[in-house]
Amino acid sequence: MSANLEQLKKEYYDNYEDYGTAADSIVEDLKAFLERYQRAYRLQVKQYPLYRFEARVKSWESIADKIQRKEQYRNAKSLNDLPDTIGVFIIVELAEDLEKIVRLLDKKHDKLLQTSHISSLEHSPTKHENGNLSHHYDGVYSLKAGAATANYNFEIQLRSEVENLWSNIEHMSFYKNKAKSRNDRILKRLKEHSFNLLLQADDVLSILRRERMKNDLLDLKEKMYEALEGYFDGIKIRDAESVSGYLYECWDLPFDTMTVEDFEHLFAGAFRVKDEQVDLILENYTPDEMHDRLYNYLKKNMTLSDKIILKMGISSNEPYVAVDYLLSDMEEACCTECGKWVDYNDADFFAAKVEMRGKFYCRECAEKKLNYCQACGSVLVPGKFCKSCFSKLPFKIN
């Protein structure tokens, strides 16, 4: 073992307990942050969060192996030169929940840095072999002790329960087993097949959850529609659907046992909120930069259900949670290539021009996929010329 490696090993074992304490503290900070926004970003069903945490301090054997395998870490003089001595895993129920966490961390990044000991956090999406995006965040946890500041590098990995299960299986069965054999090709195909089966299980669980929610909301909607009619004129089924979704995802209520009279009592508080109070809340709300257009659209095109949801937020002393809830799913798309969140102003343009079939791309990624007519520069799908320019050519091009 080199002298440099010996020095890092000593640093590791001398500070192991501190790294463990830092890992626990990072989880507590992240947990408090997610709890603050989990309702607005639809990270719960009823009162139950759709995520959990795991944390670990990388073993010395894994650190030494990484330093020896990877060129960029060969000259590491301190554990702070490594990005992932501490690993934190945010594990969500289903793959569809991953985007909710990404959206929250990306949009409320500044709030996290302001309200925790996490001093930096950088999103690093990468592509799996199967084409799916894997979301990693490299961060620094800074803890002041008197005049000194201790910094701990850490990595956050986002996983669904299925991905976490597969990662543990793969780590134990394949990653640690470095022996080569003539059956490697067969093992690789078995790995791919096994992982695809787990992804199918995730899809089935997603359908089951949606069906369960649909059944719960159907009963909830019927009771609420009758209660809403007594307080708000012009109520339609779609209004009851919107309000029931807000209550189901954001409020901790015993929906199974609630009666129409219970809902009437609930809506009575919202009914007493004046329209002027709603206008005041919207005027005082400061949207994220990327939400400016959506926020202005909400103010100018507010539906009856939007107004009821905001009044319920005001009556429960959580008005800005209600605003965040209304904005969270309005006209947004996640870039399939890099994972960046864009609004449909860009996404619609590229979807219309390039047959994206439900996939959306930010402007930078989409421009790499576009083909242009060599004559007039307009966007086209196949060929070198658009139909208009082709028809004007004096000769036929094969």
C-alpha positions, -999 to +999 in steps of 0.1 A: +000+000+000+013+034-010+021+061+017-007+082+003-032+054+007-020+047+042-025+084+051-061+083+037-068+051+056-057+067+088-078+097+081-108+074+074-106+055+106-098+085+128-129+103+116-153+074+109-177+084+137-178+120+125-187+108+090-215+086+105-228+116+125-227+138+094-246+111+073-274+111+099-275+149+100-277+151+062-307+127+063-324+148+090-319+180+070-332+164+038-361+148+057-372+182+071-369+198+037-391+171+020-417+171+047-421+209+042-429+205+005-443+170+002-479+180+000-474+207-025-453+185-047-476+155-044-451+133-025-477+118-003-510+099-006-533+108+022-508+114+051-483+088+040-450+099+023-440+082-009-403+082+000-378+070+027-341+074+034-311+052+037-275+064+044-241+048+046-204+057+050-185+041+022-163+012+035-126+017+034-122-013+010-146+004-015-127+037-011-093+021-017-107+002-047-121+034-062-088+052-058-069+024-075-094+020-103-101+056-113-073+078-126-089+111-113-086+099-077-051+084-078-035+116-063-062+122-037-046+137-006-077+138+016-111+121+018-125+155+008-111+149-027-136+121-031-172+130-039-191+102-022-175+091+011-211+096+024-239+082+004-276+091+009-304+073-009-338+087-013-360+058-022-395+064-036-423+039-040-425+039-078-404+051-107-431+077-115-424+094-081-387+101-090-396+131-112-415+146-082-383+146-061-362+159-090-386+187-096-386+197-059-348+196-055-343+215-087-369+242-080-363+247-043-326+242-044-319+277-029-344+270-001-326+238+009-293+256+011-308+284+032-325+262+057-299+234+062-262+228+067-259+216+031-238+243+014-239+231-022-258+206-043-253+198-080-276+176-101-258+151-123-283+130-143-267+100-162-282+074-185-285+038-176-277+011-201-315+006-205-318+043-216-335+055-183-321+085-165-304+080-132-304+110-109-274+118-087-267+149-066-231+158-055-232+179-023-212+194+005-223+193+041-207+222+062-207+221+099-192+250+120-174+242+152-162+275+167-139+292+142-134+260+122-157+245+095-158+208+088-169+199+052-182+165+043-187+155+006-217+134+000-237+119-029-275+116-031-289+089-053-326+087-062-341+053-066-374+036-068-380+006-045-375-017-076-343+000-086-330-002-050-338-039-048-320-045-081-290-024-071-286-045-039-289-077-059-265-066-086-240-053-060-239-085-041-240-109-071-221-092-099-202-061-089-182-078-061-176-108-082-148-098-105-139-132-118-143-135-156-158-166-172-169-178-206-205-174-193-203-136-190-224-130-221-252-153-207-250-136-173-253-102-189-285-113-208-299-128-176-292-095-158-310-075-184-340-099-184-342-098-146-341-060-145-368-057-172-390-081-152-386-058-121-394-027-143-426-045-154-434-051-117-431-014-111-455-007-140-481-031-125-477-015-090-482+019-106-515+007-122-526-008-089-519+024-070-538+045-095-568+021-094-568+023-056-567+061-057-594+062-083-617+040-062-610+062-031-616+094-050-648+081-065-664+077-031-648+110-019-660+129-049-697+118-045-698+130-009-679+162-017-701+172-047-732+173-025-714+193+002-699+217-023-732+225-039-745+239-007-718+266-006-705+273-041-728+282-070-720+266-104-702+235-091-695+209-117-682+173-115-648+184-127-646+209-098-654+182-073-627+160-089-600+188-086-609+196-050-611+159-040-576+154-055-562+183-034-578+170-002-567+134-009-531+143-016-526+172+009-549+167+039-547+142+067-584+133+070-603+101+078-619+100+043-633+065+048-655+076+077-663+112+068-700+120+060-715+147+037-721+167+069-684+165+078-675+179+044-700+207+047-684+217+080-650+216+062-662+238+033-679+263+056-645+276+066-635+280+030-668+297+021-662+324+046-629+334+030-634+365+008-623+367-028-602+397-018-581+375+005-574+351-024-563+381-045-540+393-017-524+359-013-517+357-050-502+392-051-479+383-022-468+350-036-433+350-052-431+323-079-399+306-091-384+322-121-395+294-144-430+296-129-437+332-138-457+325-169-478+298-152-484+320-122-497+348-143-518+323-162-533+311-129-542+346-118-559+355-151-577+322-157-586+309-123-613+282-123-639+277-096-620+247-082-588+267-081-605+294-061-620+268-037-586+251-032-570+285-024-597+294+000-593+261+017-555+268+020-562+302+035-588+288+060-562+261+071-534+287+074-514+271+046-522+293+016-489+290-002-490+252+000-522+255-020-506+278-046-476+255-049-500+226-054-519+243-082-486+253-100-468+220-095-483+201-124-492+230-147-478+228-182-444+213-173-423+186-189-390+169-180-364+168-208-360+131-218-323+137-226-309+157-197-336+157-171-340+195-170-375+209-163-390+230-191-424+245-197-446+235-226-437+267-245-405+250-256-417+214-253-448+220-274-427+236-302-404+206-305-432+180-300-451+196-329-421+198-352-404+165-345-429+138-337-417+133-301-446+110-293-449+120-257-412+127-251-401+162-244-367+179-248-353+212-237-342+235-265-306+226-264-312+188-265-340+191-291-319+211-315-294+182-316-322+160-329-337+183-355-331+180-393-333+211-415-342+216-451-309+224-470-327+249-492-349+270-468-338+259-433-372+248-421-375+218-398-382+184-415-384+148-405-370+126-434-349+137-464-328+167-472-355+191-485-390+201-473-419+193-496-423+230-506-386+233-517-386+199-533-415+207-556-397+239-569-365+220-578-360+218-617-347+183-614-356+152-594-332+141-566-331+104-558 
